[in-house]
Amino acid sequence: MITDNQLYSLAIFLGAAAMLLIVLYHFLEVNAQDDTDLARELSSDKSGVGAVKPAHSHSHSHSQSQSQSQMGDEKR
């Protein structure tokens, strides 16, 4: 069976290893070079999950003001 001291040492070791891996990940992420060929290729293709309907600013703002006024009436 594992003793309290062994469990304590294991927890300290695993916590320190996790912190070192997090620092290493962030260091590599910050210093990573951008691939301009890949960025150019992705920007030329349509990207995204699915089709997005263009928002009509007039109807969207009108429906938003209606919903806000309804919420205000409910609070009273």
N, C-alpha and C positions, 0 to 999 in steps of 0.2 A: 504494500500500500504506500501511497505517496505521503510524505510528512508535510507539515505546515511550512517548514523552511524550504523544502523543495518546490512546493506550490508557489510560494512567495518569489523564489528565484526565477521560476518559469514565467510567472506573470510579469516580472520586471524585464526579463529578456524579451518576451514577445511584444510588450509595449514599446520598448526601445527599438526593436526591429521594425515595428509598424511605423513609428515616427520617422525612422531613417528612410524607409521606402516612400513615405509620403513626401519628404523633402526631396528625395531623388527624382520622383515623378514630376514634381513642380519645376525642379531645375531643368530637367529634360524638356518639359513642355514649353517653358519660357524661351529656351535657347534653340528650339527646333527651327530649321530653315523651311520657309514656305516653298512649295513646289509650284513654280509659275506655270509650267505646262499643264499641270492638273487643274489649276485654278482657271486657266483660259478655256480648257476643255469643258469644265463644269459650267462656266458662265455662258457658253454658247448653247448648251442644251437646256431644255426646260426642266427645271428641277422642282421638286416638291412632292408631296404625297398625293394630292388630287387636285381637281379643278376647283378654283375659287371664283365665286361670283363677284363681279365688281360691285362695290357698295355705292349706292346712290346717296349722295350727301344730303339731298333735300328730304327724302323719305326717311333716311336713317335718323337725322336730327329731329324730325317731326315725331317719329315713334319713340325716340328717347325722351323727348320732353313730355309726351303723353304718359309714359310709364313713370317718370319722376313725379308728375302731378298726381297720379293714382297712388303712388307710394306715400306721398304727403297727406292725401286724404285718409289713407288707412291708419296713419299714425295719430290722427286727431281723435 
